[in-house]
């Protein structure tokens, strides 16, 4: 089962390549016509950076270590760039390798920076009027003491007349308007988990029938790195955070785990089982890997 984002770390073996000669410096314009100095390109760092290198005008700090390996290895993670090299490779050769793959390194570093920015933007401010994704749509949280008679103290209202682009879902919580952030978070999470079980049970029944398998037990998971798992005895575990995604993505994870009840591996035969019920599973899997979930504090 694919792990939740962040995406897998990349590691490349590089060969010696010549460092291109620097371009000649341009002639400076006269003060009367000189344009404003451009902003310096952003720098990329690493909390354990021991060395720095200039890659296409960008200063990159990277963690460096010697390792028992045959080639130079690069890893770009959320922390930044890490480089490992054999003990016999001189630093000059390491930096030649960095220059040779400068474009790839900068692209991956920028992707990680953008992902962290999306994660920060996804951090929820738990208050009246906050919003979060639910089944691929936006639901607005409303603190409403009158919702106390609803099941679990939460009531989902749907506005079928909402204008395009305007959220049509509001979740009314039986909480006072001055409720603490932790109270709101816990109430929303409890409601989401109830909805997750309801939806997952329905989708498991649907795909179990289509695949000709039997689900003996369904449990919710809070795993950080897995969306689901399956056991040979028919037990299925699904991450409750899947409830944030649209139904086609949830169906992919359900079909994936139920397909394991026929093929307990990721062989070509397994993927054919998945394809038999979801011919477009690759597209659905892509959304699962790329989307950023709201951050619960």
C-alpha positions in Angstrom: 0.0 0.0 0.0 1.5 3.4 -0.9 2.6 5.5 2.0 1.2 9.0 2.7 3.0 12.1 1.5 5.9 13.1 1.8 6.9 11.5 -1.5 9.8 8.9 -1.6 13.3 10.2 -1.2 15.4 10.3 -4.3 18.9 8.9 -4.5 21.1 9.0 -7.6 24.6 7.6 -8.4 26.5 10.3 -10.3 29.6 10.1 -12.5 32.4 12.6 -13.0 31.4 15.4 -15.3 33.4 18.5 -16.2 32.2 21.8 -14.6 31.2 24.2 -17.3 33.2 27.4 -17.5 31.4 30.4 -15.9 29.8 32.9 -18.3 31.7 36.1 -18.8 30.5 39.0 -16.6 28.2 41.4 -18.4 29.2 45.0 -18.9 27.7 47.2 -16.1 25.3 49.8 -17.3 25.9 53.5 -16.6 24.4 54.7 -13.3 21.8 56.8 -15.2 20.2 53.8 -16.8 21.1 51.1 -14.3 18.0 49.0 -13.4 17.3 48.1 -9.8 19.4 45.2 -8.5 17.4 42.0 -8.8 16.5 40.1 -5.6 19.0 37.4 -4.7 17.8 33.9 -5.5 16.5 32.0 -2.4 18.9 29.8 -0.5 18.3 26.3 0.5 19.6 25.0 3.8 19.8 21.9 5.9 19.8 21.8 9.7 23.0 19.7 9.7 24.7 21.6 6.8 28.5 21.4 7.0 29.2 22.5 3.5 27.8 25.0 0.9 27.8 25.1 -2.8 26.5 27.6 -5.4 24.2 25.8 -7.9 23.0 28.0 -10.8 23.1 31.1 -8.6 21.4 29.4 -5.6 23.4 28.9 -2.4 22.7 25.4 -1.1 23.8 24.1 2.3 24.0 20.4 2.5 24.7 17.7 5.1 27.8 15.7 4.1 29.1 12.3 5.3 31.5 9.7 4.2 30.0 6.3 3.6 31.0 2.8 2.6 29.6 3.0 -0.9 30.8 2.9 -4.5 29.2 6.1 -5.8 28.1 9.6 -4.7 24.6 9.6 -3.4 22.1 12.5 -3.1 19.0 12.6 -0.9 16.5 15.5 -1.0 14.1 15.4 1.9 12.0 17.9 3.8 15.1 18.9 5.7 17.1 19.6 2.6 20.0 18.1 0.6 22.1 15.3 2.0 25.2 14.0 0.2 27.1 10.8 0.9 30.3 9.8 -0.8 33.0 7.1 -0.6 36.0 7.9 1.5 38.3 7.9 -1.5 36.4 10.5 -3.5 37.8 14.0 -3.1 35.6 17.0 -2.3 36.3 18.6 -5.7 34.8 15.5 -7.4 31.7 15.7 -5.1 31.1 19.3 -6.0 31.5 18.4 -9.7 28.8 15.9 -9.3 26.6 18.5 -7.5 27.1 20.9 -10.5 26.3 18.1 -13.0 22.9 17.5 -11.3 22.2 21.1 -10.3 19.0 21.3 -12.2 17.6 18.1 -10.6 18.7 19.1 -7.1 17.2 22.6 -7.3 13.9 21.2 -8.7 13.6 18.7 -5.9 14.5 21.3 -3.2 11.9 23.6 -4.6 9.3 20.9 -4.6 10.0 20.1 -1.0 9.8 23.9 -0.1 6.5 24.2 -1.8 5.2 21.1 -0.1 6.1 22.5 3.3 4.4 25.7 2.4 1.2 23.8 1.5 1.4 21.9 4.7 1.7 25.1 6.7 -1.2 26.5 4.8 -3.2 23.4 5.6 -2.8 23.9 9.4 -6.3 24.3 10.8 -7.2 27.2 13.0 -9.8 25.5 15.2 -12.6 28.2 15.6 -16.1 29.0 14.5 -16.1 29.3 10.7 -13.0 27.2 10.1 -13.1 24.8 7.1 -11.6 21.5 6.1 -12.0 18.9 3.3 -14.6 16.2 3.6 -15.2 13.7 0.8 -13.5 16.0 -1.6 -15.6 19.1 -0.7 -15.2 21.9 1.8 -17.2 21.8 5.0 -17.5 24.8 7.2 -17.6 24.3 11.0 -20.3 26.2 12.8 -20.5 26.3 16.6 -24.2 25.9 17.4 -25.4 24.9 20.9 -28.8 24.1 19.3 -27.2 21.0 17.7 -27.2 19.2 21.0 -30.0 16.9 20.0 -28.1 15.7 16.9 -26.3 12.3 17.0 -22.9 12.8 18.6 -23.6 16.5 19.0 -22.9 17.2 15.3 -25.2 17.8 12.4 -24.2 18.1 8.7 -26.3 20.5 6.7 -26.3 20.6 2.9 -27.3 23.6 0.9 -28.3 22.3 -2.5 -28.8 25.9 -3.7 -25.3 27.1 -3.0 -23.7 29.1 -5.8 -20.7 27.5 -7.7 -17.5 27.8 -5.8 -19.4 28.4 -2.5 -19.2 25.6 0.1 -22.5 23.9 0.4 -21.7 21.9 3.5 -21.8 23.2 7.1 -21.1 21.1 10.2 -23.0 22.3 13.2 -21.3 21.3 16.5 -23.1 21.4 19.8 -20.5 23.7 21.4 -20.6 27.2 22.8 -19.2 30.0 20.7 -16.3 30.4 23.1 -15.3 26.7 23.0 -11.6 26.0 23.2 -9.7 25.0 20.1 -9.0 21.5 21.5 -12.8 21.0 22.1 -13.6 21.9 18.5 -10.8 19.7 17.1 -11.9 16.7 19.1 -15.5 17.1 18.2 -14.7 17.4 14.5 -12.3 14.5 14.6 -14.9 12.3 16.3 -17.5 13.2 13.7 -15.0 12.5 10.8 -14.2 9.1 12.3 -17.8 8.2 12.5 -18.3 9.2 8.9 -15.2 7.3 7.8 -16.5 4.1 9.3 -19.9 4.5 7.6 -18.4 5.2 4.2 -15.7 2.6 4.4 -18.2 -0.1 5.4 -20.3 0.8 2.4 -17.4 0.8 0.0 -16.0 -2.5 1.4 -19.3 -4.2 0.8 -19.4 -2.9 -2.8 -15.9 -4.0 -3.7 -16.0 -7.2 -1.8 -18.9 -8.3 -3.9 -17.3 -7.2 -7.1 -14.0 -9.0 -6.3 -15.5 -12.1 -4.8 -13.8 -11.7 -1.4 -15.0 -11.6 2.1 -14.1 -8.9 4.7 -14.2 -10.4 8.1 -13.3 -7.3 10.1 -12.8 -3.6 9.3 -10.9 -1.3 11.6 -9.9 2.4 11.5 -6.3 3.3 11.5 -4.4 6.5 12.5 -1.1 5.4 10.9 1.3 8.1 9.8 2.7 6.3 6.8 0.1 3.9 5.5 -3.4 4.4 4.0 -4.4 0.8 4.7 -3.5 -2.8 5.2 -4.9 -6.2 4.7 -4.4 -9.6 6.4 -4.9 -13.0 4.9 -7.6 -13.7 7.5 -9.8 -11.0 5.8 -9.0 -8.2 8.3 -8.8 -4.7 6.7 -7.5 -1.5 8.3 -8.2 1.8 6.6 -6.8 5.2 7.7 -9.7 7.4 8.8 -8.0 10.5 7.3 -9.0 9.1 3.9 -12.4 10.7 4.6 -10.9 14.0 3.5 -10.6 12.7 -0.1 -13.2 12.4 -2.8 -15.0 9.0 -3.1 -13.0 7.9 -6.2 -9.7 8.1 -4.2 -11.3 6.2 -1.3 -12.5 3.6 -3.7 -8.9 3.1 -4.9 -7.6 2.4 -1.4 -10.5 0.1 -0.6 -10.1 -1.8 -3.9 -6.3 -2.0 -3.3 -6.6 -3.5 0.1 -9.4 -6.0 -0.9 -7.3 -7.0 -3.9 -4.7 -8.2 -1.4 -7.2 -10.8 -0.2 -6.7 -12.4 -3.6 -3.0 -11.5 -4.2 -0.9 -10.8 -1.0 1.8 -9.0 -3.0 2.3 -6.2 -5.5 2.9 -8.5 -8.5 1.5 -7.8 -12.0 -1.3 -10.2 -11.1 -2.2 -8.1 -8.1 -2.4 -4.9 -10.2 -4.6 -6.7 -12.7 -7.0 -7.5 -9.9 -7.2 -3.8 -9.0 -7.6 -2.9 -12.7 -10.5 -5.3 -13.1 -12.6 -3.1 -10.9 -10.8 0.3 -11.4 -9.4 0.6 -14.9 -8.2 4.2 -14.0 -6.6 3.3 -10.7 -3.3 5.0 -11.7 -5.0 8.4 -11.9 -6.8 7.9 -8.5 -3.5 6.8 -6.9 -1.8 10.0 -8.2 -4.3 12.2 -6.4 -3.7 10.2 -3.2 0.0 10.9 -3.4 -0.1 14.5 -4.3 -2.9 16.0 -2.2 -2.0 17.6 1.1 -4.2 16.8 4.1 -5.2 19.4 6.7 -2.9 19.4 9.7 -4.5 18.5 13.0 -2.7 20.0 16.0 
